[in-house]
Amino acid sequence: MAKVTRDDVARVAGTSTAVVSYVINNGPRPVAPATRERVLAAIKELGYRPDRVAQAMASRRTDLIGLILPDARQPFFGEMAHAVEQAAAERGKMVLVGNSDYLDEREVHYLRAFLGMRVSGLILISQGLSENAAAEIEAWDARVVLMHERPEAIDDVAVVLDDVGGAQLAVRHLLEHGYPYVACIGGTEETPPVGDPVTDHVEGWRRAMLESGRSTEGRLFQAPYNRYDAYEVALKLLAGPDRPPAVFCSTDDQAIGVLRAARELRIDVPQDLAVAGFDNVKEAGLTDPPLTTVGSDRPAMARAAVDLVLDDGLRVAGSRRERLKQFPSALVVRRSCGCG
């Protein structure tokens, strides 16, 4: 059986091959709804399948978006990757995902690999953009959107959250319960000092404490972002003589580790210890007790990132407000903070 071509679709639909191309590629020119329906009906009738390789060679771009993130096993990044995939599908794109494992060399590896595949654009959730990564992006003259991290250079395109403000909301809420102070579980020594969300969460905690006249000295503790290592840190912290009355965790995963350690030590939450997190992963509503946390509109952030990475003009000529999309944080109150 002969291969169905774009010419065959155009003949059955009674239109030109150019119009068929516009329908298949969603542009660059608009197509009247009635004409679009005829083309789609012809594609279905003939069983036409576009040659994606030929399209990529002709346009020097594929229908792929690259997504590089630190660790998809962590719920926040897994949920964000799913949101990006859904947003890309709405634009007729597919997503390639690479895990950097918080390693600069792994991040550069995926940058080089994805950009070499001529992806339509790349979304980078970085643990701190290294010089090598920046050089790789510059060498390819690529469309890259930073996500989850605020760029230092104002010309970079990014989608970020109000991390400082969100952390302040959570800590203020804990203090309003009457706790004498709130301890903070932050990142590690490797956490970038500027631009990283966890660094901003710690800064929000610090601001909320200082504005209430409370000292932060000796009340900030380091822990990896995952629940397993945070659990080990929390066991030592909560079993010690200076157990804090309330703890703000920079990630929900850390908070889940703290809740597990408290249960093992027979410390009642929230009667003997209040806990709040940041990210509002789905599991936060299923912990015992349910976790008070800070949330965001991840689907909207994902759509903004996909739109930015696919729209050339915005990167070239957009204002800084258009380049830097900041979304608000929202406090999600549950029982772990002491609310009924």
Phi and psi in degrees as GROMACS dihedral restraints (atoms count N, CA, C in turn):
[ dihedral_restraints ]
;  ai    aj    ak    al  type     phi  dphi    fc
    3     4     5     6     1   -66.6    20    10
    4     5     6     7     1   146.1    20    10
    6     7     8     9     1   -70.0    20    10
    7     8     9    10     1   134.4    20    10
    9    10    11    12     1   -76.2    20    10
   10    11    12    13     1   131.7    20    10
   12    13    14    15     1  -111.9    20    10
   13    14    15    16     1   172.0    20    10
   15    16    17    18     1   -64.7    20    10
   16    17    18    19     1   -31.7    20    10
   18    19    20    21     1   -62.5    20    10
   19    20    21    22     1   -38.9    20    10
   21    22    23    24     1   -63.4    20    10
   22    23    24    25     1   -42.1    20    10
   24    25    26    27     1   -63.2    20    10
   25    26    27    28     1   -43.4    20    10
   27    28    29    30     1   -62.9    20    10
   28    29    30    31     1   -39.8    20    10
   30    31    32    33     1   -65.4    20    10
   31    32    33    34     1   -44.9    20    10
   33    34    35    36     1   -68.0    20    10
   34    35    36    37     1   -37.6    20    10
   36    37    38    39     1   -80.3    20    10
   37    38    39    40     1   -12.4    20    10
   39    40    41    42     1    70.6    20    10
   40    41    42    43     1    40.2    20    10
   42    43    44    45     1  -143.2    20    10
   43    44    45    46     1  -174.9    20    10
   45    46    47    48     1   -89.6    20    10
   46    47    48    49     1   161.9    20    10
   48    49    50    51     1   -66.0    20    10
   49    50    51    52     1   -28.9    20    10
   51    52    53    54     1   -63.0    20    10
   52    53    54    55     1   -42.7    20    10
   54    55    56    57     1   -65.0    20    10
   55    56    57    58     1   -39.8    20    10
   57    58    59    60     1   -58.6    20    10
   58    59    60    61     1   -41.7    20    10
   60    61    62    63     1   -62.8    20    10
   61    62    63    64     1   -41.1    20    10
   63    64    65    66     1   -63.2    20    10
   64    65    66    67     1   -37.3    20    10
   66    67    68    69     1   -68.7    20    10
   67    68    69    70     1   -45.7    20    10
   69    70    71    72     1   -63.7    20    10
   70    71    72    73     1   -39.5    20    10
   72    73    74    75     1   -98.6    20    10
   73    74    75    76     1     6.0    20    10
   75    76    77    78     1    54.6    20    10
   76    77    78    79     1    43.5    20    10
   78    79    80    81     1   137.7    20    10
   79    80    81    82     1  -174.0    20    10
   81    82    83    84     1   -82.4    20    10
   82    83    84    85     1    -8.6    20    10
   84    85    86    87     1  -107.1    20    10
   85    86    87    88     1   146.9    20    10
   87    88    89    90     1   -70.9    20    10
   88    89    90    91     1   153.8    20    10
   90    91    92    93     1  -125.6    20    10
   91    92    93    94     1   135.1    20    10
   93    94    95    96     1   -58.0    20    10
   94    95    96    97     1   141.3    20    10
   96    97    98    99     1   -52.8    20    10
   97    98    99   100     1   -42.5    20    10
   99   100   101   102     1   -65.2    20    10
  100   101   102   103     1   -40.8    20    10
  102   103   104   105     1   -66.5    20    10
  103   104   105   106     1   -42.3    20    10
  105   106   107   108     1   -58.2    20    10
  106   107   108   109     1   -42.9    20    10
  108   109   110   111     1   -62.9    20    10
  109   110   111   112     1   -39.1    20    10
  111   112   113   114     1   -63.7    20    10
  112   113   114   115     1   -41.4    20    10
  114   115   116   117     1   -65.8    20    10
  115   116   117   118     1   -45.5    20    10
  117   118   119   120     1   -63.2    20    10
  118   119   120   121     1   -39.3    20    10
  120   121   122   123     1   -64.0    20    10
  121   122   123   124     1   -40.1    20    10
  123   124   125   126     1   -66.5    20    10
  124   125   126   127     1   -40.6    20    10
  126   127   128   129     1   -60.3    20    10
  127   128   129   130     1   -43.0    20    10
  129   130   131   132     1   -67.7    20    10
  130   131   132   133     1   -43.0    20    10
  132   133   134   135     1   -62.9    20    10
  133   134   135   136     1   -41.7    20    10
  135   136   137   138     1   -88.8    20    10
  136   137   138   139     1   -13.6    20    10
  138   139   140   141     1    70.6    20    10
  139   140   141   142     1    35.4    20    10
  141   142   143   144     1   -72.3    20    10
  142   143   144   145     1   137.1    20    10
  144   145   146   147     1  -125.2    20    10
  145   146   147   148     1   117.5    20    10
  147   148   149   150     1   -60.8    20    10
  148   149   150   151     1   144.5    20    10
  150   151   152   153     1   -84.2    20    10
  151   152   153   154     1    94.9    20    10
  153   154   155   156     1   -65.9    20    10
  154   155   156   157     1   -32.2    20    10
  156   157   158   159     1   -65.7    20    10
  157   158   159   160     1   -45.0    20    10
  159   160   161   162     1   -63.5    20    10
  160   161   162   163     1   -39.4    20    10
  162   163   164   165     1   -61.8    20    10
  163   164   165   166     1   -43.0    20    10
  165   166   167   168     1   -65.5    20    10
  166   167   168   169     1   -39.6    20    10
  168   169   170   171     1   -65.4    20    10
  169   170   171   172     1   -37.1    20    10
  171   172   173   174     1   -73.0    20    10
  172   173   174   175     1   -40.3    20    10
  174   175   176   177     1   -94.7    20    10
  175   176   177   178     1    -9.8    20    10
  177   178   179   180     1    62.7    20    10
  178   179   180   181     1    17.7    20    10
  180   181   182   183     1  -138.7    20    10
  181   182   183   184     1   147.7    20    10
  183   184   185   186     1  -101.1    20    10
  184   185   186   187     1   179.2    20    10
  186   187   188   189     1   -89.1    20    10
  187   188   189   190     1    24.4    20    10
  189   190   191   192     1  -108.1    20    10
  190   191   192   193     1   144.8    20    10
  192   193   194   195     1  -117.1    20    10
  193   194   195   196     1   131.3    20    10
  195   196   197   198     1   -86.9    20    10
  196   197   198   199     1   140.3    20    10
  198   199   200   201     1  -131.6    20    10
  199   200   201   202     1   117.2    20    10
  201   202   203   204     1  -113.4    20    10
  202   203   204   205     1   125.1    20    10
  204   205   206   207     1  -135.9    20    10
  205   206   207   208     1   163.5    20    10
  207   208   209   210     1   -66.5    20    10
  208   209   210   211     1   -47.0    20    10
  210   211   212   213     1  -163.2    20    10
  211   212   213   214     1   103.8    20    10
  213   214   215   216     1   -68.8    20    10
  214   215   216   217     1   -10.6    20    10
  216   217   218   219     1   -72.8    20    10
  217   218   219   220     1   -23.7    20    10
  219   220   221   222     1   -76.3    20    10
  220   221   222   223     1   131.7    20    10
  222   223   224   225     1   -53.7    20    10
  223   224   225   226     1   -41.8    20    10
  225   226   227   228     1   -59.1    20    10
  226   227   228   229     1   -48.4    20    10
  228   229   230   231     1   -70.3    20    10
  229   230   231   232     1   -34.4    20    10
  231   232   233   234     1   -63.8    20    10
  232   233   234   235     1   -43.3    20    10
  234   235   236   237     1   -68.2    20    10
  235   236   237   238     1   -36.3    20    10
  237   238   239   240     1   -67.2    20    10
  238   239   240   241     1   -40.3    20    10
  240   241   242   243     1   -61.9    20    10
  241   242   243   244     1   -40.4    20    10
  243   244   245   246     1   -64.4    20    10
  244   245   246   247     1   -40.2    20    10
  246   247   248   249     1   -65.2    20    10
  247   248   249   250     1   -40.3    20    10
  249   250   251   252     1   -64.3    20    10
  250   251   252   253     1   -41.5    20    10
  252   253   254   255     1   -61.4    20    10
  253   254   255   256     1   -42.5    20    10
  255   256   257   258     1   -65.1    20    10
  256   257   258   259     1   -42.4    20    10
  258   259   260   261     1   -64.8    20    10
  259   260   261   262     1   -38.5    20    10
  261   262   263   264     1   -66.2    20    10
  262   263   264   265     1   -39.1    20    10
  264   265   266   267     1   -61.7    20    10
  265   266   267   268     1   -34.9    20    10
  267   268   269   270     1   -63.5    20    10
  268   269   270   271     1   -24.3    20    10
  270   271   272   273     1  -101.0    20    10
  271   272   273   274     1    11.5    20    10
  273   274   275   276     1    74.7    20    10
  274   275   276   277     1    24.6    20    10
  276   277   278   279     1  -117.1    20    10
  277   278   279   280     1   158.4    20    10
  279   280   281   282     1  -113.8    20    10
  280   281   282   283     1   162.1    20    10
  282   283   284   285     1  -120.3    20    10
  283   284   285   286     1   130.7    20    10
  285   286   287   288     1   -99.0    20    10
  286   287   288   289     1   130.6    20    10
  288   289   290   291     1  -115.3    20    10
  289   290   291   292     1   133.3    20    10
  291   292   293   294     1  -129.0    20    10
  292   293   294   295     1   138.2    20    10
  294   295   296   297     1  -100.7    20    10
  295   296   297   298     1   121.3    20    10
  297   298   299   300     1   -81.5    20    10
  298   299   300   301     1   -16.4    20    10
  300   301   302   303     1    54.8    20    10
  301   302   303   304     1    32.2    20    10
  303   304   305   306     1    61.9    20    10
  304   305   306   307     1    23.3    20    10
  306   307   308   309     1  -110.3    20    10
  307   308   309   310     1   127.9    20    10
  309   310   311   312     1   -60.2    20    10
  310   311   312   313     1   -42.7    20    10
  312   313   314   315     1   -66.1    20    10
  313   314   315   316     1   -33.6    20    10
  315   316   317   318     1   -70.2    20    10
  316   317   318   319     1   -37.6    20    10
  318   319   320   321     1   -62.3    20    10
  319   320   321   322     1   -44.8    20    10
  321   322   323   324     1   -63.7    20    10
  322   323   324   325     1   -38.8    20    10
  324   325   326   327     1   -57.4    20    10
  325   326   327   328     1   -48.3    20    10
  327   328   329   330     1   -70.9    20    10
  328   329   330   331     1   -35.6    20    10
  330   331   332   333     1   -57.3    20    10
  331   332   333   334     1   -49.9    20    10
  333   334   335   336     1   -63.5    20    10
  334   335   336   337     1   -42.0    20    10
  336   337   338   339     1   -67.6    20    10
  337   338   339   340     1   -48.2    20    10
  339   340   341   342     1   -68.1    20    10
  340   341   342   343     1   -43.0    20    10
  342   343   344   345     1   -67.3    20    10
  343   344   345   346     1   -32.3    20    10
  345   346   347   348     1   -66.9    20    10
  346   347   348   349     1   -23.5    20    10
  348   349   350   351     1   -81.6    20    10
  349   350   351   352     1     1.9    20    10
  351   352   353   354     1    59.3    20    10
  352   353   354   355     1    47.0    20    10
  354   355   356   357     1   -61.6    20    10
  355   356   357   358     1   154.2    20    10
  357   358   359   360     1   -65.0    20    10
  358   359   360   361     1   -26.1    20    10
  360   361   362   363     1  -178.0    20    10
  361   362   363   364     1   174.2    20    10
  363   364   365   366     1  -140.3    20    10
  364   365   366   367     1   133.1    20    10
  366   367   368   369     1  -107.4    20    10
  367   368   369   370     1   125.4    20    10
  369   370   371   372     1  -118.5    20    10
  370   371   372   373     1   113.7    20    10
  372   373   374   375     1   -99.7    20    10
  373   374   375   376     1    95.1    20    10
  375   376   377   378     1  -101.2    20    10
  376   377   378   379     1   151.8    20    10
  378   379   380   381     1   -86.3    20    10
  379   380   381   382     1     3.2    20    10
  381   382   383   384     1   142.4    20    10
  382   383   384   385     1   102.3    20    10
  384   385   386   387     1   -60.3    20    10
  385   386   387   388     1   116.2    20    10
  387   388   389   390     1   -80.6    20    10
  388   389   390   391     1   166.4    20    10
  390   391   392   393     1   -62.6    20    10
  391   392   393   394     1   -38.1    20    10
  393   394   395   396     1   -65.7    20    10
  394   395   396   397     1   -39.7    20    10
  396   397   398   399     1   -65.8    20    10
  397   398   399   400     1   -44.1    20    10
  399   400   401   402     1   -61.7    20    10
  400   401   402   403     1   -39.7    20    10
  402   403   404   405     1   -66.0    20    10
  403   404   405   406     1   -37.1    20    10
  405   406   407   408     1   -64.3    20    10
  406   407   408   409     1   -43.9    20    10
  408   409   410   411     1   -62.4    20    10
  409   410   411   412     1   -42.8    20    10
  411   412   413   414     1   -63.9    20    10
  412   413   414   415     1   -38.7    20    10
  414   415   416   417     1   -65.7    20    10
  415   416   417   418     1   -34.3    20    10
  417   418   419   420     1   -90.3    20    10
  418   419   420   421     1    -7.1    20    10
  420   421   422   423     1    49.5    20    10
  421   422   423   424     1    51.4    20    10
  423   424   425   426     1   -93.4    20    10
  424   425   426   427     1   157.3    20    10
  426   427   428   429     1   -88.1    20    10
  427   428   429   430     1   105.4    20    10
  429   430   431   432     1  -125.8    20    10
  430   431   432   433     1   130.5    20    10
  432   433   434   435     1  -112.0    20    10
  433   434   435   436     1   123.5    20    10
  435   436   437   438     1   -79.2    20    10
  436   437   438   439     1   140.4    20    10
  438   439   440   441     1  -135.6    20    10
  439   440   441   442     1   137.7    20    10
  441   442   443   444     1    80.7    20    10
  442   443   444   445     1    -9.5    20    10
  444   445   446   447     1  -132.4    20    10
  445   446   447   448     1   134.9    20    10
  447   448   449   450     1   -81.1    20    10
  448   449   450   451     1   125.8    20    10
  450   451   452   453     1   -74.9    20    10
  451   452   453   454     1   148.3    20    10
  453   454   455   456     1   -77.7    20    10
  454   455   456   457     1   -36.3    20    10
  456   457   458   459     1   -83.0    20    10
  457   458   459   460     1   131.1    20    10
  459   460   461   462     1   -70.5    20    10
  460   461   462   463     1   -16.3    20    10
  462   463   464   465     1   -82.6    20    10
  463   464   465   466     1   -11.4    20    10
  465   466   467   468     1   -73.0    20    10
  466   467   468   469     1   147.3    20    10
  468   469   470   471     1   -97.1    20    10
  469   470   471   472     1   131.3    20    10
  471   472   473   474     1  -150.6    20    10
  472   473   474   475     1   153.1    20    10
  474   475   476   477     1  -121.0    20    10
  475   476   477   478     1   118.1    20    10
  477   478   479   480     1  -133.4    20    10
  478   479   480   481     1   169.5    20    10
  480   481   482   483     1  -112.4    20    10
  481   482   483   484     1   154.0    20    10
  483   484   485   486     1   -76.2    20    10
  484   485   486   487     1    79.4    20    10
  486   487   488   489     1   -70.4    20    10
  487   488   489   490     1   -41.2    20    10
  489   490   491   492     1   -63.5    20    10
  490   491   492   493     1   -48.5    20    10
  492   493   494   495     1   -62.9    20    10
  493   494   495   496     1   -37.9    20    10
  495   496   497   498     1   -64.6    20    10
  496   497   498   499     1   -42.3    20    10
  498   499   500   501     1   -64.8    20    10
  499   500   501   502     1   -38.7    20    10
  501   502   503   504     1   -60.9    20    10
  502   503   504   505     1   -41.0    20    10
  504   505   506   507     1   -57.5    20    10
  505   506   507   508     1   -46.7    20    10
  507   508   509   510     1   -66.1    20    10
  508   509   510   511     1   -45.0    20    10
  510   511   512   513     1   -69.6    20    10
  511   512   513   514     1   -40.9    20    10
  513   514   515   516     1   -58.6    20    10
  514   515   516   517     1   -41.0    20    10
  516   517   518   519     1   -63.2    20    10
  517   518   519   520     1   -42.1    20    10
  519   520   521   522     1   -63.1    20    10
  520   521   522   523     1   -43.2    20    10
  522   523   524   525     1   -66.0    20    10
  523   524   525   526     1   -32.1    20    10
  525   526   527   528     1   -66.0    20    10
  526   527   528   529     1   -18.7    20    10
  528   529   530   531     1   -74.6    20    10
  529   530   531   532     1   -10.8    20    10
  531   532   533   534     1    98.6    20    10
  532   533   534   535     1     6.5    20    10
  534   535   536   537     1   -65.8    20    10
  535   536   537   538     1   138.6    20    10
  537   538   539   540     1   -62.5    20    10
  538   539   540   541     1   -31.2    20    10
  540   541   542   543     1  -162.4    20    10
  541   542   543   544     1   169.2    20    10
  543   544   545   546     1  -125.8    20    10
  544   545   546   547     1   122.8    20    10
  546   547   548   549     1   -80.4    20    10
  547   548   549   550     1   163.4    20    10
  549   550   551   552     1  -131.3    20    10
  550   551   552   553     1   133.4    20    10
  552   553   554   555     1  -102.6    20    10
  553   554   555   556     1   111.2    20    10
  555   556   557   558     1  -100.8    20    10
  556   557   558   559     1  -144.5    20    10
  558   559   560   561     1   -94.8    20    10
  559   560   561   562     1  -145.5    20    10
  561   562   563   564     1  -118.8    20    10
  562   563   564   565     1  -178.2    20    10
  564   565   566   567     1   -64.0    20    10
  565   566   567   568     1   -24.4    20    10
  567   568   569   570     1   -83.0    20    10
  568   569   570   571     1    -9.4    20    10
  570   571   572   573     1   -63.9    20    10
  571   572   573   574     1   126.2    20    10
  573   574   575   576     1   -57.1    20    10
  574   575   576   577     1   139.4    20    10
  576   577   578   579     1   -74.2    20    10
  577   578   579   580     1   -15.6    20    10
  579   580   581   582     1  -135.5    20    10
  580   581   582   583     1   136.9    20    10
  582   583   584   585     1    86.4    20    10
  583   584   585   586     1   -17.7    20    10
  585   586   587   588     1   -80.8    20    10
  586   587   588   589     1   139.0    20    10
  588   589   590   591     1   -57.5    20    10
  589   590   591   592     1   -41.0    20    10
  591   592   593   594     1   -64.9    20    10
  592   593   594   595     1   -39.2    20    10
  594   595   596   597     1   -59.1    20    10
  595   596   597   598     1   -40.3    20    10
  597   598   599   600     1   -68.4    20    10
  598   599   600   601     1   -35.1    20    10
  600   601   602   603     1   -63.7    20    10
  601   602   603   604     1   -41.7    20    10
  603   604   605   606     1   -64.3    20    10
  604   605   606   607     1   -39.4    20    10
  606   607   608   609     1   -64.3    20    10
  607   608   609   610     1   -39.5    20    10
  609   610   611   612     1   -62.9    20    10
  610   611   612   613     1   -41.4    20    10
  612   613   614   615     1   -59.9    20    10
  613   614   615   616     1   -45.9    20    10
  615   616   617   618     1   -61.7    20    10
  616   617   618   619     1   -43.5    20    10
  618   619   620   621     1   -64.2    20    10
  619   620   621   622     1   -43.3    20    10
  621   622   623   624     1   -64.7    20    10
  622   623   624   625     1   -38.4    20    10
  624   625   626   627     1   -66.9    20    10
  625   626   627   628     1   -46.8    20    10
  627   628   629   630     1   -68.9    20    10
  628   629   630   631     1   -36.5    20    10
  630   631   632   633     1   -68.5    20    10
  631   632   633   634     1   -20.3    20    10
  633   634   635   636     1   -93.7    20    10
  634   635   636   637     1     4.1    20    10
  636   637   638   639     1    80.3    20    10
  637   638   639   640     1    18.4    20    10
  639   640   641   642     1  -105.9    20    10
  640   641   642   643     1   146.1    20    10
  642   643   644   645     1   -81.0    20    10
  643   644   645   646     1   147.9    20    10
  645   646   647   648     1  -103.6    20    10
  646   647   648   649     1    -3.9    20    10
  648   649   650   651     1   -62.8    20    10
  649   650   651   652     1   127.8    20    10
  651   652   653   654     1    72.7    20    10
  652   653   654   655     1    12.2    20    10
  654   655   656   657     1  -118.2    20    10
  655   656   657   658     1     9.8    20    10
  657   658   659   660     1  -110.6    20    10
  658   659   660   661     1   127.6    20    10
  660   661   662   663     1  -124.7    20    10
  661   662   663   664     1   140.7    20    10
  663   664   665   666     1   -88.6    20    10
  664   665   666   667     1   144.7    20    10
  666   667   668   669     1  -162.2    20    10
  667   668   669   670     1   146.5    20    10
  669   670   671   672     1   -60.8    20    10
  670   671   672   673     1   164.8    20    10
  672   673   674   675     1   -76.2    20    10
  673   674   675   676     1   -16.8    20    10
  675   676   677   678     1   -88.0    20    10
  676   677   678   679     1   160.4    20    10
  678   679   680   681     1   -69.5    20    10
  679   680   681   682     1   -29.3    20    10
  681   682   683   684     1   -71.4    20    10
  682   683   684   685     1   -48.3    20    10
  684   685   686   687     1   -71.6    20    10
  685   686   687   688     1   -34.3    20    10
  687   688   689   690     1   -64.5    20    10
  688   689   690   691     1   -34.5    20    10
  690   691   692   693     1   -59.8    20    10
  691   692   693   694     1   -43.2    20    10
  693   694   695   696     1   -64.6    20    10
  694   695   696   697     1   -41.6    20    10
  696   697   698   699     1   -64.0    20    10
  697   698   699   700     1   -42.5    20    10
  699   700   701   702     1   -66.9    20    10
  700   701   702   703     1   -35.0    20    10
  702   703   704   705     1   -56.9    20    10
  703   704   705   706     1   -45.0    20    10
  705   706   707   708     1   -70.5    20    10
  706   707   708   709     1   -40.7    20    10
  708   709   710   711     1   -66.0    20    10
  709   710   711   712     1   -47.2    20    10
  711   712   713   714     1   -76.4    20    10
  712   713   714   715     1   -22.4    20    10
  714   715   716   717     1   -87.1    20    10
  715   716   717   718     1    -7.9    20    10
  717   718   719   720     1   -79.7    20    10
  718   719   720   721     1   172.0    20    10
  720   721   722   723     1   -72.2    20    10
  721   722   723   724     1   -20.1    20    10
  723   724   725   726     1  -110.2    20    10
  724   725   726   727     1    49.0    20    10
  726   727   728   729     1   -61.3    20    10
  727   728   729   730     1   128.2    20    10
  729   730   731   732     1   -71.5    20    10
  730   731   732   733     1   154.7    20    10
  732   733   734   735     1   -79.5    20    10
  733   734   735   736     1   -22.6    20    10
  735   736   737   738     1  -150.9    20    10
  736   737   738   739     1   147.6    20    10
  738   739   740   741     1  -133.5    20    10
  739   740   741   742     1   129.9    20    10
  741   742   743   744     1  -103.7    20    10
  742   743   744   745     1   125.1    20    10
  744   745   746   747     1  -105.1    20    10
  745   746   747   748     1   139.9    20    10
  747   748   749   750     1   -71.3    20    10
  748   749   750   751     1   -18.1    20    10
  750   751   752   753     1  -137.8    20    10
  751   752   753   754     1   155.7    20    10
  753   754   755   756     1   -64.2    20    10
  754   755   756   757     1   -35.2    20    10
  756   757   758   759     1   -59.5    20    10
  757   758   759   760     1   -43.0    20    10
  759   760   761   762     1   -61.3    20    10
  760   761   762   763     1   -43.6    20    10
  762   763   764   765     1   -62.4    20    10
  763   764   765   766     1   -37.7    20    10
  765   766   767   768     1   -63.8    20    10
  766   767   768   769     1   -38.4    20    10
  768   769   770   771     1   -63.8    20    10
  769   770   771   772     1   -39.4    20    10
  771   772   773   774     1   -64.6    20    10
  772   773   774   775     1   -43.6    20    10
  774   775   776   777     1   -61.0    20    10
  775   776   777   778     1   -39.7    20    10
  777   778   779   780     1   -64.1    20    10
  778   779   780   781     1   -43.6    20    10
  780   781   782   783     1   -64.6    20    10
  781   782   783   784     1   -40.5    20    10
  783   784   785   786     1   -62.1    20    10
  784   785   786   787     1   -42.4    20    10
  786   787   788   789     1   -63.0    20    10
  787   788   789   790     1   -41.7    20    10
  789   790   791   792     1   -65.1    20    10
  790   791   792   793     1   -33.2    20    10
  792   793   794   795     1   -89.4    20    10
  793   794   795   796     1     4.5    20    10
  795   796   797   798     1    59.6    20    10
  796   797   798   799     1    40.8    20    10
  798   799   800   801     1  -100.7    20    10
  799   800   801   802     1   120.4    20    10
  801   802   803   804     1   -75.6    20    10
  802   803   804   805     1   128.6    20    10
  804   805   806   807     1  -111.6    20    10
  805   806   807   808     1   122.2    20    10
  807   808   809   810     1  -102.4    20    10
  808   809   810   811     1     5.4    20    10
  810   811   812   813     1   -60.6    20    10
  811   812   813   814     1   -43.4    20    10
  813   814   815   816     1  -104.6    20    10
  814   815   816   817     1   -14.3    20    10
  816   817   818   819     1  -156.5    20    10
  817   818   819   820     1   124.8    20    10
  819   820   821   822     1   -96.4    20    10
  820   821   822   823     1   143.1    20    10
  822   823   824   825     1  -135.8    20    10
  823   824   825   826     1   136.9    20    10
  825   826   827   828     1  -137.2    20    10
  826   827   828   829     1   150.9    20    10
  828   829   830   831     1  -125.2    20    10
  829   830   831   832     1  -164.0    20    10
  831   832   833   834     1  -149.1    20    10
  832   833   834   835     1   128.5    20    10
  834   835   836   837     1   133.3    20    10
  835   836   837   838     1   -31.7    20    10
  837   838   839   840     1    52.7    20    10
  838   839   840   841     1    53.3    20    10
  840   841   842   843     1   -68.6    20    10
  841   842   843   844     1   160.5    20    10
  843   844   845   846     1   -59.7    20    10
  844   845   846   847     1   -33.8    20    10
  846   847   848   849     1   -65.7    20    10
  847   848   849   850     1   -19.5    20    10
  849   850   851   852     1   -61.3    20    10
  850   851   852   853     1   -28.9    20    10
  852   853   854   855     1   -82.3    20    10
  853   854   855   856     1    -6.0    20    10
  855   856   857   858     1  -111.4    20    10
  856   857   858   859     1    -1.9    20    10
  858   859   860   861     1   -71.0    20    10
  859   860   861   862     1   168.5    20    10
  861   862   863   864     1  -124.4    20    10
  862   863   864   865     1   105.7    20    10
  864   865   866   867     1   -77.1    20    10
  865   866   867   868     1   165.1    20    10
  867   868   869   870     1   -56.5    20    10
  868   869   870   871     1   142.6    20    10
  870   871   872   873     1   -88.8    20    10
  871   872   873   874     1   126.4    20    10
  873   874   875   876     1   -73.8    20    10
  874   875   876   877     1   133.5    20    10
  876   877   878   879     1  -154.9    20    10
  877   878   879   880     1  -177.8    20    10
  879   880   881   882     1  -115.5    20    10
  880   881   882   883     1   127.2    20    10
  882   883   884   885     1  -114.9    20    10
  883   884   885   886     1   174.8    20    10
  885   886   887   888     1  -150.7    20    10
  886   887   888   889     1   166.8    20    10
  888   889   890   891     1   -89.5    20    10
  889   890   891   892     1    83.1    20    10
  891   892   893   894     1   -62.5    20    10
  892   893   894   895     1   -41.3    20    10
  894   895   896   897     1   -58.6    20    10
  895   896   897   898     1   -40.9    20    10
  897   898   899   900     1   -66.4    20    10
  898   899   900   901     1   -39.8    20    10
  900   901   902   903     1   -64.5    20    10
  901   902   903   904     1   -40.7    20    10
  903   904   905   906     1   -64.7    20    10
  904   905   906   907     1   -43.3    20    10
  906   907   908   909     1   -62.1    20    10
  907   908   909   910     1   -40.5    20    10
  909   910   911   912     1   -62.5    20    10
  910   911   912   913     1   -41.9    20    10
  912   913   914   915     1   -65.8    20    10
  913   914   915   916     1   -43.0    20    10
  915   916   917   918     1   -65.8    20    10
  916   917   918   919     1   -42.6    20    10
  918   919   920   921     1   -61.0    20    10
  919   920   921   922     1   -43.0    20    10
  921   922   923   924     1   -65.4    20    10
  922   923   924   925     1   -40.2    20    10
  924   925   926   927     1   -73.5    20    10
  925   926   927   928     1   -22.1    20    10
  927   928   929   930     1   -97.3    20    10
  928   929   930   931     1   -14.8    20    10
  930   931   932   933     1  -102.6    20    10
  931   932   933   934     1   101.6    20    10
  933   934   935   936     1   -59.5    20    10
  934   935   936   937     1   -44.3    20    10
  936   937   938   939     1   -60.4    20    10
  937   938   939   940     1   -32.4    20    10
  939   940   941   942     1   -67.2    20    10
  940   941   942   943     1   -36.4    20    10
  942   943   944   945     1   -72.3    20    10
  943   944   945   946     1   -34.6    20    10
  945   946   947   948     1   -80.4    20    10
  946   947   948   949     1   -44.9    20    10
  948   949   950   951     1  -120.7    20    10
  949   950   951   952     1    -1.1    20    10
  951   952   953   954     1   -69.6    20    10
  952   953   954   955     1   154.2    20    10
  954   955   956   957     1   -73.4    20    10
  955   956   957   958     1   169.3    20    10
  957   958   959   960     1   -62.7    20    10
  958   959   960   961     1   -35.7    20    10
  960   961   962   963     1   -62.3    20    10
  961   962   963   964     1   -37.9    20    10
  963   964   965   966     1   -72.0    20    10
  964   965   966   967     1   -31.6    20    10
  966   967   968   969     1   -76.1    20    10
  967   968   969   970     1   -39.1    20    10
  969   970   971   972     1  -105.8    20    10
  970   971   972   973     1   103.0    20    10
  972   973   974   975     1   -96.3    20    10
  973   974   975   976     1   111.7    20    10
  975   976   977   978     1  -107.4    20    10
  976   977   978   979     1   129.6    20    10
  978   979   980   981     1  -106.2    20    10
  979   980   981   982     1   148.1    20    10
  981   982   983   984     1   -77.4    20    10
  982   983   984   985     1   154.9    20    10
  984   985   986   987     1   -95.0    20    10
  985   986   987   988     1   157.5    20    10
  987   988   989   990     1  -139.0    20    10
  988   989   990   991     1   135.5    20    10
  990   991   992   993     1   -78.5    20    10
  991   992   993   994     1   129.3    20    10
  993   994   995   996     1  -111.1    20    10
  994   995   996   997     1   104.9    20    10
  996   997   998   999     1   -89.8    20    10
  997   998   999  1000     1   124.7    20    10
  999  1000  1001  1002     1  -129.9    20    10
 1000  1001  1002  1003     1  -154.0    20    10
 1002  1003  1004  1005     1   -91.6    20    10
 1003  1004  1005  1006     1   -17.9    20    10
 1005  1006  1007  1008     1   -65.9    20    10
 1006  1007  1008  1009     1   -17.3    20    10
 1008  1009  1010  1011     1   -87.5    20    10
 1009  1010  1011  1012     1   -14.3    20    10
 1011  1012  1013  1014     1   116.5    20    10
 1012  1013  1014  1015     1    -4.3    20    10
 1014  1015  1016  1017     1   -74.0    20    10
 1015  1016  1017  1018     1   149.2    20    10
